Amino acid sequence: MAKTHTSRGRAQDRARVAGGQDHEVNYEAKKEGVSKETVKKAVKSAGNSRKKVETEIGRH
């Protein structure tokens, strides 16, 4: 998994979608062409793995 560090030295994991972070939900929704609620539901049912979320969105 690709981990990068922010300017504060915290690790970020680009392979995950933080369902509680509006900017991440907005990004994924825009990228997939779906609503924010659809992304949040996908994170809830499939977990926060970006690949799993994208697969779950593709099913609907």
N, CA, C and O atoms as a DFTB+ gen file, in Angstrom:
240 C
 N C O
     1  1       0.827      -1.175       0.000
     2  2       0.000       0.000       0.000
     3  2       0.869       1.236       0.000
     4  3       1.893       1.300       0.680
     5  1       0.443       2.212      -0.772
     6  2       1.221       3.438      -0.900
     7  2       0.944       4.364       0.275
     8  3      -0.173       4.849       0.454
     9  1       1.954       4.593       1.051
    10  2       1.813       5.527       2.164
    11  2       2.740       6.703       1.916
    12  3       3.912       6.535       1.577
    13  1       2.196       7.883       2.091
    14  2       2.998       9.093       1.982
    15  2       2.904       9.822       3.312
    16  3       2.084       9.479       4.164
    17  1       3.733      10.809       3.478
    18  2       3.707      11.573       4.719
    19  2       3.279      13.000       4.440
    20  3       3.688      13.601       3.446
    21  1       2.456      13.533       5.319
    22  2       2.032      14.927       5.209
    23  2       3.155      15.816       5.713
    24  3       4.176      15.328       6.197
    25  1       2.963      17.116       5.596
    26  2       3.977      18.061       6.062
    27  2       4.180      17.961       7.573
    28  3       5.210      18.389       8.092
    29  1       3.203      17.400       8.274
    30  2       3.330      17.239       9.730
    31  2       3.939      15.891      10.096
    32  3       4.087      15.572      11.276
    33  1       4.289      15.103       9.087
    34  2       4.938      13.834       9.353
    35  2       3.983      12.673       9.588
    36  3       4.426      11.569       9.906
    37  1       2.694      12.897       9.439
    38  2       1.726      11.817       9.636
    39  2       1.622      10.979       8.373
    40  3       1.702      11.500       7.260
    41  1       1.445       9.695       8.551
    42  2       1.299       8.812       7.400
    43  2      -0.109       8.917       6.825
    44  3      -1.093       8.994       7.561
    45  1      -0.184       8.920       5.512
    46  2      -1.465       8.908       4.824
    47  2      -1.504       7.655       3.976
    48  3      -0.490       7.258       3.402
    49  1      -2.650       7.038       3.893
    50  2      -2.784       5.843       3.087
    51  2      -3.745       6.140       1.948
    52  3      -4.950       6.270       2.164
    53  1      -3.222       6.245       0.754
    54  2      -4.021       6.604      -0.417
    55  2      -4.950       5.482      -0.854
    56  3      -5.857       5.716      -1.654
    57  1      -4.749       4.279      -0.353
    58  2      -5.570       3.135      -0.751
    59  2      -6.844       3.038       0.078
    60  3      -7.592       2.070      -0.058
    61  1      -7.101       4.013       0.924
    62  2      -8.274       3.978       1.795
    63  2      -9.140       5.221       1.581
    64  3      -8.646       6.281       1.199
    65  1     -10.442       5.065       1.836
    66  2     -11.382       6.184       1.778
    67  2     -11.874       6.421       3.195
    68  3     -12.480       5.539       3.804
    69  1     -11.616       7.607       3.717
    70  2     -12.105       7.949       5.054
    71  2     -13.533       8.452       4.907
    72  3     -13.752       9.591       4.493
    73  1     -14.502       7.613       5.244
    74  2     -15.909       7.950       5.079
    75  2     -16.361       9.155       5.870
    76  3     -17.356       9.787       5.515
    77  1     -15.652       9.488       6.936
    78  2     -16.011      10.635       7.759
    79  2     -15.386      11.936       7.296
    80  3     -15.678      12.997       7.849
    81  1     -14.532      11.868       6.291
    82  2     -13.859      13.058       5.774
    83  2     -14.579      13.532       4.510
    84  3     -14.522      12.874       3.471
    85  1     -15.256      14.682       4.609
    86  2     -16.049      15.181       3.482
    87  2     -15.240      15.338       2.200
    88  3     -15.732      15.027       1.115
    89  1     -14.002      15.818       2.312
    90  2     -13.221      16.030       1.097
    91  2     -12.900      14.707       0.394
    92  3     -12.849      14.661      -0.835
    93  1     -12.686      13.646       1.150
    94  2     -12.422      12.349       0.536
    95  2     -13.680      11.767      -0.092
    96  3     -13.631      11.189      -1.177
    97  1     -14.802      11.921       0.594
    98  2     -16.080      11.437       0.065
    99  2     -16.431      12.214      -1.207
   100  3     -16.856      11.622      -2.199
   101  1     -16.252      13.552      -1.178
   102  2     -16.523      14.371      -2.363
   103  2     -15.647      13.968      -3.537
   104  3     -16.130      13.862      -4.665
   105  1     -14.368      13.742      -3.283
   106  2     -13.436      13.349      -4.338
   107  2     -13.880      12.039      -4.989
   108  3     -13.950      11.932      -6.213
   109  1     -14.174      11.056      -4.160
   110  2     -14.563       9.739      -4.678
   111  2     -15.897       9.822      -5.425
   112  3     -16.068       9.180      -6.461
   113  1     -16.836      10.606      -4.906
   114  2     -18.140      10.770      -5.560
   115  2     -17.978      11.410      -6.941
   116  3     -18.581      10.962      -7.916
   117  1     -17.173      12.445      -7.011
   118  2     -16.951      13.130      -8.286
   119  2     -16.229      12.209      -9.267
   120  3     -16.569      12.159     -10.449
   121  1     -15.243      11.490      -8.773
   122  2     -14.466      10.578      -9.612
   123  2     -15.338       9.477     -10.201
   124  3     -15.183       9.114     -11.367
   125  1     -16.255       8.946      -9.395
   126  2     -17.112       7.843      -9.820
   127  2     -18.420       8.309     -10.456
   128  3     -19.147       7.504     -11.039
   129  1     -18.721       9.596     -10.350
   130  2     -19.955      10.131     -10.925
   131  2     -21.201       9.710     -10.169
   132  3     -22.249       9.465     -10.766
   133  1     -21.079       9.627      -8.840
   134  2     -22.201       9.239      -7.987
   135  2     -22.375      10.263      -6.871
   136  3     -21.579      11.193      -6.745
   137  1     -23.415      10.091      -6.064
   138  2     -23.654      11.016      -4.958
   139  2     -22.749      10.687      -3.765
   140  3     -22.178       9.601      -3.669
   141  1     -22.642      11.663      -2.865
   142  2     -21.853      11.457      -1.644
   143  2     -22.466      10.349      -0.794
   144  3     -21.749       9.562      -0.177
   145  1     -23.802      10.293      -0.767
   146  2     -24.484       9.260       0.017
   147  2     -24.149       7.861      -0.502
   148  3     -23.993       6.926       0.284
   149  1     -24.040       7.720      -1.817
   150  2     -23.686       6.426      -2.411
   151  2     -22.301       5.996      -1.950
   152  3     -22.083       4.827      -1.629
   153  1     -21.367       6.936      -1.916
   154  2     -19.999       6.629      -1.466
   155  2     -20.012       6.239       0.002
   156  3     -19.363       5.269       0.393
   157  1     -20.750       6.993       0.825
   158  2     -20.801       6.688       2.254
   159  2     -21.392       5.304       2.503
   160  3     -20.904       4.561       3.354
   161  1     -22.445       4.959       1.758
   162  2     -23.055       3.634       1.902
   163  2     -22.078       2.539       1.470
   164  3     -22.010       1.479       2.093
   165  1     -21.326       2.801       0.402
   166  2     -20.351       1.826      -0.078
   167  2     -19.242       1.612       0.944
   168  3     -18.796       0.484       1.151
   169  1     -18.794       2.694       1.586
   170  2     -17.756       2.583       2.624
   171  2     -18.293       1.773       3.794
   172  3     -17.583       0.944       4.363
   173  1     -19.554       2.019       4.149
   174  2     -20.160       1.309       5.268
   175  2     -20.296      -0.192       4.989
   176  3     -20.050      -1.015       5.871
   177  1     -20.683      -0.539       3.772
   178  2     -20.925      -1.960       3.475
   179  2     -19.655      -2.701       3.055
   180  3     -19.517      -3.889       3.350
   181  1     -18.726      -2.026       2.373
   182  2     -17.551      -2.724       1.842
   183  2     -16.277      -2.476       2.650
   184  3     -15.271      -3.153       2.439
   185  1     -16.313      -1.524       3.560
   186  2     -15.097      -1.176       4.289
   187  2     -14.445       0.028       3.634
   188  3     -14.999       0.588       2.688
   189  1     -13.287       0.434       4.114
   190  2     -12.695       1.666       3.611
   191  2     -11.612       1.470       2.553
   192  3     -10.927       2.427       2.191
   193  1     -11.446       0.255       2.055
   194  2     -10.505       0.016       0.968
   195  2     -11.029       0.688      -0.297
   196  3     -12.171       0.453      -0.693
   197  1     -10.214       1.516      -0.929
   198  2     -10.641       2.256      -2.118
   199  2     -11.105       1.309      -3.223
   200  3     -12.113       1.573      -3.879
   201  1     -10.383       0.213      -3.434
   202  2     -10.760      -0.757      -4.474
   203  2     -12.113      -1.387      -4.173
   204  3     -12.945      -1.533      -5.068
   205  1     -12.334      -1.757      -2.928
   206  2     -13.602      -2.373      -2.551
   207  2     -14.754      -1.377      -2.680
   208  3     -15.846      -1.740      -3.114
   209  1     -14.510      -0.135      -2.305
   210  2     -15.538       0.899      -2.420
   211  2     -15.901       1.100      -3.891
   212  3     -17.081       1.184      -4.232
   213  1     -14.904       1.178      -4.753
   214  2     -15.162       1.368      -6.181
   215  2     -15.907       0.171      -6.772
   216  3     -16.771       0.340      -7.631
   217  1     -15.575      -1.034      -6.316
   218  2     -16.276      -2.229      -6.775
   219  2     -17.731      -2.195      -6.314
   220  3     -18.640      -2.507      -7.083
   221  1     -17.946      -1.814      -5.056
   222  2     -19.303      -1.735      -4.493
   223  2     -20.128      -0.695      -5.251
   224  3     -21.305      -0.933      -5.523
   225  1     -19.548       0.434      -5.593
   226  2     -20.258       1.463      -6.339
   227  2     -20.627       0.943      -7.726
   228  3     -21.711       1.236      -8.230
   229  1     -19.742       0.184      -8.335
   230  2     -19.995      -0.372      -9.661
   231  2     -21.134      -1.357      -9.697
   232  3     -21.723      -1.568     -10.757
   233  1     -21.465      -1.964      -8.586
   234  2     -22.548      -2.935      -8.508
   235  2     -23.912      -2.285      -8.586
   236  3     -24.873      -2.918      -9.024
   237  1     -24.018      -1.024      -8.168
   238  2     -25.324      -0.335      -8.092
   239  2     -25.642       0.395      -9.356
   240  3     -26.696       1.022      -9.458
